[in-house]
Amino acid sequence: MIKFQNVAKTFRRARVLDGIDLEIGLGERVALIGSNGAGKTTLIRCLLGEYNHAGLVTIEGRSPRAERAAVLGMIGFVPQLPPPLKMPVGQLIDFAASLCNSDPQRIFDLARRLGLDVDGVVARQFVRLSGGMKQKLLIAIALGRDAQVLVLDEPAANLDPAARKIFFELLAERAAVATMLISSHRIDEVSTLVNRVIELDMGKVVLDDRVADDVALAGRLDCRIVVKRTEPAFAKAMASWHFTDHSGGGLEWSGAVAGPDRLRFMGMTSRYVALISDISLKEADAKVGVTEGNPRGTGGTAQ
Amino acid sequence: MKQLWLTAKLDIVESLRARWFHIYTLVFGGIVALLFLFGLTESRVLGFIGLSRLLVTYIQLTMAILPIFVLITTVRSVAGDREAGVFEYLLSLPVSLSAWFWGKILGRYVVIFAPVFLAMLGAVLWALAVGIEVPWGMFGYYTALLAVMAACFLGIGMLISAVARGTDVAQGAAFFVWLTLLLFLDLILLGVMIQGRVAPELAVTIALANPLQVFRTAALALFDPQLIVLGPSAYVILDLFGVTGFKIFALVYPAVLGLAAATLGYHLFRRGDLP
């Protein structure tokens, strides 16, 4: 599907990519990780045909530089930083859909699924949307066509938990028919989304590993948390994950966490570990759960 | 073709919302309004009277403002878009580089030509409304001259944008180009060179190569081809070409120059890194 053959890129004297050899097959979900300056963005730009480089990059045997329109028609791209476009949202959608021979309605529908009130912002300039709204719209544009390759640069960074959950579901719907390249500088942000991890450092591949594909993209964890006392900061955090307060006094919470979001969720709860007296995480369609501190014996087997 | 029109439309919409365009429109609309306000149509200077007087003053002012405005705004927006990541995103969509580059030029051309032309058209319509005689030949030729001037400096601006990657460098280069052309006008450095015994052929060649000088000569010479108005090299040029010959040259040469600069810019853009 995607081939990098001895790809090298130099900016003036700095060698940013140094002989990259990679093959990525259909259906693979690849995490492209590495610290700042490792070469992730440069590799993505080579894949998008935006940079000249040594070596060869092909998608389905075709060069994204030489056959731009045909090859880029197969790629859906979400940049890390949204571009400061002054055009109205409606025009951006029409522009992208026209170029991609897609139906703008698909993009509208996806944006709505992600929780963006697209009808309310259709006349607003793209640059004037909030960070999360921009991200949702760019995701909707990338997924709103039959892209065989999805290149996502920190795609969920600005999304709230509810939108992330939908985003993971959307990726799950495309998992069988698309190759995904998800870039991040932190493995924990994307580890549950992928089945292969490629780490870059100083322009070289330093790790290329297949990882267990146990986490369903569309999976869900039912969660219940009991805390020792009412804590406004914790209550606010729970509310942002759309958890329900059963006690009414902020002591017992329950809600659903998207499967691939479990690490992020546990990272959040770890900040309140001294406050939590009981926590259980149970896969909605499985029998295995996670229990920490269990004074009342609730929850399942420790994982 | 669809990609080209989509890109042109995109650039027009982006420009219409940009602050530079509002200022640009205000400047040219304001010039015409001020010229009317100062009663220029009632005055007679150097043989020009009525709307001719207004049009010749307008084109002189346009010649001073339009080139630097077009150069700076073009390089600022193109290089600025590149720096801000607009290119990275929009060029990840399936659009060919030729459609992108020429579509951008087309859209930008509409946006820079429309205000200068509409301001002049507004003056003509006003003149018709109040019964001032309209010099249609002059209006037609000035329209063509403005169209060519916009194309010429847009092409140069796109070439600078393709060569200079950063906004600061691009702006500096654009200003330098404009300043150089300005200095080699007939009544400035070129006049000094002639006084300093530079070969007249060299001075005439420089004057002919300078699009600003070509526009200036064309705008003035057709109506008052005197040495004191034109400057020495323009006077010689007009003597060599004749009025009709120079009229044609003043339209063809800058158009070819702009197109050549844009074509060179396109080849550099296509061969280089895009974002």
Chai-1 contact restraints between the chains, C-beta under 6 A:
chainA,res_idxA,chainB,res_idxB,connection_type,confidence,min_distance_angstrom,max_distance_angstrom,comment,restraint_id
A,L48,B,S92,contact,1.0,0.0,6.0,A-B,restraint_1
A,E50,B,L91,contact,1.0,0.0,6.0,A-B,restraint_2
A,E50,B,L274,contact,1.0,0.0,6.0,A-B,restraint_3
A,E50,B,P275,contact,1.0,0.0,6.0,A-B,restraint_4
A,Y51,B,D273,contact,1.0,0.0,6.0,A-B,restraint_5
A,N52,B,D273,contact,1.0,0.0,6.0,A-B,restraint_6
A,R68,B,S96,contact,1.0,0.0,6.0,A-B,restraint_7
A,A69,B,P94,contact,1.0,0.0,6.0,A-B,restraint_8
A,A69,B,S96,contact,1.0,0.0,6.0,A-B,restraint_9
A,L72,B,P94,contact,1.0,0.0,6.0,A-B,restraint_10
A,G73,B,P94,contact,1.0,0.0,6.0,A-B,restraint_11
A,F77,B,S92,contact,1.0,0.0,6.0,A-B,restraint_12
A,P79,B,Y89,contact,1.0,0.0,6.0,A-B,restraint_13
A,L81,B,G85,contact,1.0,0.0,6.0,A-B,restraint_14
A,P83,B,G85,contact,1.0,0.0,6.0,A-B,restraint_15
A,P83,B,V86,contact,1.0,0.0,6.0,A-B,restraint_16
A,P83,B,Y89,contact,1.0,0.0,6.0,A-B,restraint_17
A,P84,B,A84,contact,1.0,0.0,6.0,A-B,restraint_18
A,K86,B,E14,contact,1.0,0.0,6.0,A-B,restraint_19
A,K86,B,R17,contact,1.0,0.0,6.0,A-B,restraint_20
A,M87,B,V13,contact,1.0,0.0,6.0,A-B,restraint_21
A,M87,B,E14,contact,1.0,0.0,6.0,A-B,restraint_22
A,F95,B,L6,contact,1.0,0.0,6.0,A-B,restraint_23
A,F95,B,L10,contact,1.0,0.0,6.0,A-B,restraint_24
A,A96,B,L93,contact,1.0,0.0,6.0,A-B,restraint_25
A,S98,B,L6,contact,1.0,0.0,6.0,A-B,restraint_26
A,L99,B,L93,contact,1.0,0.0,6.0,A-B,restraint_27
A,L99,B,P94,contact,1.0,0.0,6.0,A-B,restraint_28
A,L99,B,V95,contact,1.0,0.0,6.0,A-B,restraint_29
